[in-house]
Amino acid sequence: MLDIKLIREQPERVLESIKSRQEEYAVKRFDDIIALDKQRREIIKNVEEKKSVLNKHSETIGKKRQAGEAIDEPLREQSALLSQSIKELDTSLRDVESDLNNVLLWLPNLPHETVPFGTSANDNRVEKVWGEIPADDFPRLDHLELGKQLNLFDFERGAKIAGSGFPVYISKGAALERALINFMLDIQTKRHGYTEFYPPFVANEASLTGSGQLPKSRDDMYRCADDDLFLIPTAEVPLTNFHRDETLKMEQLPIKYAAYSACFRREAGSYGKDTKGFLRVHQFNKVELVKYVAPENTLEEHESLTRNAETILEELSIPYRRLLLCTGDTGFHSAKTFDLEAYAPAEKKWLEVSSCSMFLDFQARRANIRFKRDPKSKPEFVHTLNGSGLATSRLIVALLENHQTPDGTVLIPKPLQPYTGFTVIS
């Protein structure tokens, strides 16, 4: 959530930033925010003025009672009318503040000053390329053909069980999936110092509002209506809300959490996109990284988190590139995002396997997460960051296609072999 003081003092700057994010609904409602904020401050001023008068009347009545003097009836009536008026204004204030808060929840984060302007993914900037694209020296099978030949997963029977986009992993495919999750968790906890969590796979509305998925992305989520819970789209939700409504100590920062979770996304806006196999699924597995940091360290911690995610691809010898997303392609609640894309040689395309984002105080304001630099200092909002470390669905695509051999087998990268228990899939 954006600071209303910033909106009030720099409305032109905020509106231009929102326009650069191409958030049309937020642009349409921006004038409502200005009007509601003005109305709120006018009500507060009115209430304070009436309370000041009422306090003077109460003081006068108190003195008359102590002196045993008669209290003027007009004074009683004025006090009663003031009390009633204040109650009505307090009710109006609550309604206005509720309306203001509801509209503020639809405003996207402001892009960081280092984010390039752009209107689509075509304007994203390649920051780094790692590894060599495999030589096109034999006809590579795509992940669906490999999966069928090697009996690794079954999309047709998954669709029979749950619907399209819910794959079933089989035999060494299941073992590979489990191995990747354990491998990635060990890298992030043992090498990079994250504390491991195993969170709930459902979350309430307050949690999804706190991390920024609600209200905007409601249509992309699966809801358990009877319990008023949502299947989580990412472990970012429980990890970010773990400290909701808390005040942390400076010496606790940075806090670094890692968690595996299944992720559930309806992908309501995916019509027309490539949905083949693992390229777009409704349920997938992911190791998520979340940080709580002091504001002055945000950029440094963002770079560190991104490097932590890149390590996985380097360990698995998968070529990748890092993209800095432009304003028009940056996610709703992010101020700056690096996407990591692994190269899939059979697909002949780059596949997003991680988004590493910094949110400044956007999530902390929504979730009310603060910290104090010392016992006497005023609480400040922490800055939050998160990134996929990594999502397994497209990672498996890149792994299978990069490490297949001319005879149709797949070699397991050496660092992963202790986790799979086998060196080749044939």
C-alpha atoms as one frame of an Amber mdcrd trajectory, in Angstrom:
protein
   0.000   0.000   0.000   1.221   3.488  -0.799   1.705   6.154   1.848  -1.298
   8.501   1.713   1.001  11.360   2.720   3.068  10.765  -0.434  -0.080  10.736
  -2.569  -1.298  13.947  -0.940   2.012  15.803  -1.309   3.065  14.495  -4.749
  -0.132  13.525  -6.598   1.264  14.226 -10.091   4.311  12.004  -9.534   2.232
   9.156  -8.097  -0.350   9.334 -10.901   2.334   9.284 -13.600   3.941   6.254
 -11.943   0.606   4.432 -11.863   0.044   5.251 -15.527   3.470   3.776 -16.341
   2.273   0.519 -14.727  -0.757   0.501 -17.065  -3.146   0.003 -14.160  -6.259
   1.541 -15.722  -8.605   0.918 -12.789  -6.167   2.572 -10.374  -5.872   5.576
 -12.691  -9.670   5.908 -12.845  -9.974   5.817  -9.055  -7.089   8.174  -8.317
  -9.291  11.284  -8.089 -11.517   9.388  -5.639  -8.503   8.891  -3.372  -7.705
  12.590  -3.394 -11.357  13.440  -2.659 -11.731  10.838   0.107  -8.496  11.928
   1.763  -9.675  15.554   1.726 -13.067  14.529   3.136 -11.369  12.481   5.853
  -9.178  15.376   6.967 -12.146  17.760   6.973 -14.141  15.397   9.203 -11.186
  15.009  11.568 -10.806  18.789  11.774 -14.550  19.178  12.430 -14.481  16.517
  15.156 -11.480  18.116  16.862 -13.158  21.540  16.836 -16.392  20.153  18.307
 -14.485  18.154  20.939 -12.625  21.314  21.929 -15.921  23.155  22.482 -17.438
  20.156  24.276 -14.431  19.945  26.610 -14.887  23.617  27.543 -18.589  23.037
  28.201 -17.765  19.966  30.327 -15.227  21.992  32.278 -17.794  24.732  32.917
 -20.445  22.194  33.992 -17.928  20.497  36.293 -17.033  23.765  38.009 -20.702
  24.685  38.501 -21.396  21.291  40.074 -18.466  21.682  42.467 -19.702  25.127
  43.427 -23.269  23.865  43.889 -24.534  26.206  41.206 -27.395  25.507  38.847
 -26.396  24.357  35.358 -27.955  26.325  32.531 -30.315  24.225  30.416 -28.994
  25.702  27.141 -25.503  24.593  28.181 -26.762  21.033  28.755 -28.548  21.028
  25.410 -25.511  22.345  23.555 -23.316  19.657  25.144 -25.798  16.924  24.222
 -26.032  18.173  20.636 -22.233  18.330  20.375 -21.895  14.763  21.705 -24.446
  13.479  19.201 -22.764  15.353  16.348 -19.364  13.917  17.269 -20.796  10.371
  17.282 -22.287  10.911  13.823 -19.021  12.350  12.528 -17.081   9.406  13.970
 -19.387   7.050  12.071 -18.864   9.059   8.879 -15.108   9.017   9.472 -15.070
   5.225   9.758 -17.040   4.924   6.503 -14.750   7.340   4.651 -11.607   5.649
   5.978 -12.973   2.272   4.920 -13.718   3.567   1.412 -10.287   5.191   1.207
  -8.525   2.027   2.335 -10.446  -0.100  -0.186  -9.404   2.158  -3.058  -5.794
   2.371  -1.845  -5.595  -1.430  -2.029  -6.025  -1.158  -5.815  -3.034   1.148
  -6.278   0.104  -0.635  -7.533   3.529  -0.083  -6.048   5.613   2.736  -7.512
   8.475   1.628  -9.787  11.936   2.127  -8.322  14.005   4.847  -9.964  16.313
   2.191 -11.487  13.451   0.508 -13.394  13.351   1.345 -17.134  10.155   2.719
 -18.626   8.322   0.376 -20.976   4.889  -0.855 -21.958   5.414  -4.604 -22.482
   7.836  -7.511 -22.097   9.530  -6.293 -25.282  10.926  -3.381 -23.251  12.554
  -5.552 -20.577  16.325  -5.266 -20.385  18.720  -8.217 -20.493  21.161  -7.635
 -17.636  23.166 -10.851 -17.779  23.531 -14.107 -19.710  25.181 -17.176 -18.162
  26.193 -20.484 -19.735  26.359 -21.708 -23.311  23.358 -22.584 -25.440  23.686
 -26.302 -26.329  24.807 -27.040 -29.881  21.989 -28.003 -32.214  23.855 -31.210
 -33.157  20.991 -33.704 -32.850  17.193 -33.480 -32.937  16.262 -32.767 -29.342
  12.990 -34.066 -27.969  10.848 -31.618 -26.036   9.902 -32.299 -22.427   6.560
 -33.849 -23.370   8.170 -36.375 -25.728  10.898 -37.142 -23.185   8.328 -37.515
 -20.424   6.318 -39.968 -22.495   9.334 -42.011 -23.629  10.850 -42.170 -20.141
   7.528 -42.495 -18.255   8.183 -39.403 -16.121   4.746 -37.757 -15.982   1.233
 -38.065 -17.322  -0.785 -34.997 -18.248  -3.737 -36.901 -19.721  -4.465 -38.877
 -16.571  -3.846 -35.765 -14.473  -6.590 -34.067 -16.481  -8.856 -37.069 -15.854
  -8.261 -36.775 -12.115  -8.417 -32.997 -11.634  -8.621 -31.187 -14.981  -6.055
 -29.773 -17.375  -3.004 -28.162 -15.829  -2.667 -30.699 -13.001   0.163 -33.085
 -13.990   0.942 -36.434 -12.383   4.627 -37.222 -11.792   5.620 -40.877 -12.140
   8.559 -43.029 -11.060  11.836 -41.216 -11.774   9.857 -38.090 -12.706   8.449
 -38.007  -9.172  11.875 -38.754  -7.722  13.427 -35.970  -9.801  10.808 -33.490
  -8.614  11.399 -34.419  -4.973  15.169 -34.320  -5.464  15.029 -30.816  -6.947
  13.003 -29.505  -4.004  15.386 -30.975  -1.419  18.445 -29.865  -3.376  17.195
 -26.272  -3.624  16.207 -26.109   0.051  19.631 -27.368   1.103  21.415 -24.814
  -1.078  19.372 -21.939   0.338  19.512 -23.007   3.986  23.001 -24.520   4.310
  24.870 -22.299   1.885  22.919 -19.034   1.917  21.658 -18.942   5.489  17.881
 -19.009   5.060  15.705 -20.493   7.800  13.513 -23.282   6.438   9.724 -23.206
   6.893   6.979 -25.634   5.996   3.906 -23.381   5.817   0.176 -24.022   5.359
  -0.912 -24.325   1.739  -4.019 -22.244   2.454  -4.293 -18.649   3.646  -7.030
 -16.288   4.767  -8.064 -13.059   3.087  -6.061 -10.882   5.500  -2.861 -12.703
   4.551  -3.451 -12.401   0.819  -4.306  -8.720   1.248  -1.154  -8.192   3.295
   1.154  -9.654   0.657  -0.662  -7.866  -2.181  -2.551 -10.601  -4.074  -5.948
  -9.308  -2.965  -8.061  -7.659  -4.083  -6.509  -7.408  -7.574  -5.718 -11.082
  -8.294  -8.816 -12.697  -6.776  -9.834 -14.238 -10.122  -6.480 -16.030 -10.401
  -6.870 -17.900  -7.115  -8.655 -21.030  -5.962 -10.997 -20.363  -3.057 -12.370
 -22.756  -0.436 -15.680 -20.923  -0.029 -17.007 -22.888   2.955 -13.939 -22.000
   5.043 -13.228 -18.587   3.490  -9.674 -19.689   2.675  -7.601 -19.592  -0.503
  -5.092 -22.093  -1.873  -1.829 -20.172  -1.839  -0.402 -19.029  -5.199   3.084
 -18.996  -3.639   4.749 -19.482  -0.244   5.433 -15.745  -0.367   1.992 -15.341
   1.225   2.540 -17.272   4.492   6.198 -16.240   4.781   5.417 -12.525   4.374
   2.499 -12.703   6.810   4.426 -14.644   9.446   5.269 -11.297  11.099   2.041
  -9.479  10.249   1.081  -6.883  12.914   4.453  -7.269  14.632   7.276  -4.874
  15.488  10.715  -6.409  14.959  14.049  -5.390  16.441  16.813  -3.917  14.305
  19.208  -6.669  15.384  16.843  -9.281  13.882  17.289  -7.853  10.381  17.812
  -9.117   7.788  15.433 -12.022   8.299  15.735 -14.703   5.601  13.100 -17.428
   5.178  12.876 -20.259   2.648   9.961 -22.628   2.141   8.750 -25.300  -0.206
   5.073 -25.253  -1.109   2.724 -26.432  -3.756   1.358 -23.392  -5.610  -2.121
 -23.036  -7.075  -3.040 -20.550  -9.800  -6.126 -20.509 -11.973  -4.268 -18.501
 -14.646  -7.537 -16.782 -15.581  -5.712 -14.451 -17.957  -3.697 -17.090 -19.799
  -5.963 -17.381 -22.844  -3.850 -17.418 -26.007  -0.596 -18.170 -24.181   1.516
 -21.288 -24.649  -0.037 -23.865 -22.306   1.803 -26.965 -23.517   2.862 -29.381
 -20.783   4.694 -27.702 -17.923   4.823 -24.309 -19.631   1.610 -23.258 -17.877
   0.023 -25.360 -15.140  -2.486 -24.740 -12.352  -0.520 -26.597  -9.677   3.266
 -26.590  -9.392   6.000 -26.815  -6.774   8.315 -24.017  -5.746  10.947 -23.087
  -3.202  10.330 -19.484  -2.171  12.767 -17.014  -0.627  11.538 -14.088   1.505
  13.518 -11.352   3.246  12.681  -8.634   5.751  15.356  -5.915   5.635  16.162
  -2.387   6.804  15.227   0.193   4.118  18.803   1.333   3.508  19.836  -2.210
   2.514  17.060  -2.992   0.032  19.007  -2.767  -3.240  21.938  -4.765  -1.866
  19.631  -7.451  -0.459  17.725  -7.621  -3.753  20.932  -8.353  -5.635  21.921
 -10.955  -3.022  18.543 -12.706  -3.195  18.714 -12.815  -7.010  22.205 -14.323
  -6.851  20.898 -16.959  -4.416  18.307 -18.000  -6.997  20.817 -17.941  -9.867
  23.043 -20.358  -7.962  20.551 -23.170  -8.541  20.720 -22.788 -12.324  24.506
 -22.623 -12.278  24.752 -25.751 -10.110  22.491 -27.580 -12.563  24.474 -26.302
 -15.592  21.409 -24.726 -17.175  21.980 -21.619 -19.346  19.991 -18.647 -18.119
  19.596 -14.918 -18.454  18.600 -12.194 -16.020  16.038  -9.610 -17.141  15.272
  -6.284 -15.482  11.540  -5.827 -16.012  10.275  -2.494 -17.333   7.530  -0.480
 -15.640   4.757  -1.955 -17.776   5.763  -5.571 -17.088   6.578  -5.320 -13.377
   4.110  -7.069 -11.075   1.430  -5.123  -9.219   3.094  -5.119  -5.789   6.738
  -4.994  -6.872   8.917  -1.891  -7.102  11.660  -3.702  -9.032  11.892  -7.219
 -10.433  14.571  -9.384 -11.952  13.243 -12.358 -13.908  15.481 -15.388 -14.393
  14.847 -17.292 -17.607  16.303 -20.727 -18.320  16.969 -21.735 -21.912  15.041
 -24.736 -23.236  16.785 -25.963 -26.419  13.953 -28.126 -27.747  11.451 -25.301
 -27.197  14.083 -22.889 -28.560  12.945 -20.276 -26.065  13.730 -18.737 -22.701
  11.413 -19.860 -19.891  10.821 -17.842 -16.743  11.802 -19.910 -13.705  12.072
 -17.155 -11.090  10.956 -13.623 -10.326  13.034 -11.831  -7.692  11.290  -8.708
  -6.449  11.737  -5.945  -3.938   8.623  -4.263  -2.552  10.058  -1.414  -0.445
   7.448  -0.798   2.314   4.449  -1.672   0.083   3.707  -5.062   1.672   4.770
  -3.939   5.152   2.171  -1.147   5.129  -0.564  -3.576   4.111   0.536  -6.199
   6.663   1.626  -3.689   9.345   5.164  -5.053   9.777   7.490  -2.605  11.511
  10.882  -2.523  13.209  12.608  -0.311  15.776  16.237   0.718  15.439  16.503
   0.961  19.237  14.075   0.813  22.186  13.501   4.594  22.126  13.166   5.054
  18.370   9.934   5.414  16.443   8.748   2.256  14.630   9.430   2.157  10.878
   8.067  -0.116   8.173  10.447  -2.873   7.111  11.200  -3.515   3.453  10.306
  -6.941   2.071  11.720  -8.948  -0.825  11.001 -12.332  -2.307  12.028 -14.596
  -5.133  11.515 -18.076  -6.491  14.452 -20.257  -5.676  13.148 -21.914  -7.975
   9.809 -23.038  -9.467  10.200 -26.671 -10.549   7.763 -26.933 -13.479   9.717
 -25.006 -16.097  12.981 -25.905 -14.375  12.287 -29.557 -15.200  11.619 -28.575
 -18.824  15.022 -26.861 -19.050  16.810 -29.642 -17.169  15.431 -32.458 -19.341
  15.987 -30.627 -22.617  19.504 -29.380 -21.789  20.795 -32.675 -20.412  19.300
 -35.145 -22.877  21.609 -37.190 -25.059  21.301 -38.278 -28.717  20.045 -41.710
 -27.605  17.097 -40.168 -25.711  18.426 -40.586 -22.177  18.795 -37.717 -19.682
  21.949 -37.229 -17.630  21.463 -35.997 -14.075  23.746 -33.046 -13.164  26.399
 -34.193 -10.698  25.319 -31.940  -7.742  21.804 -33.391  -8.011  22.827 -37.064
  -8.112  23.031 -37.554  -4.312  19.394 -36.423  -4.141  18.040 -38.557  -6.995
  20.022 -41.710  -6.242  20.557 -42.249  -9.981  22.833 -40.656 -12.567  20.765
 -41.115 -15.711  17.125 -41.483 -16.759  16.752 -44.048 -19.505
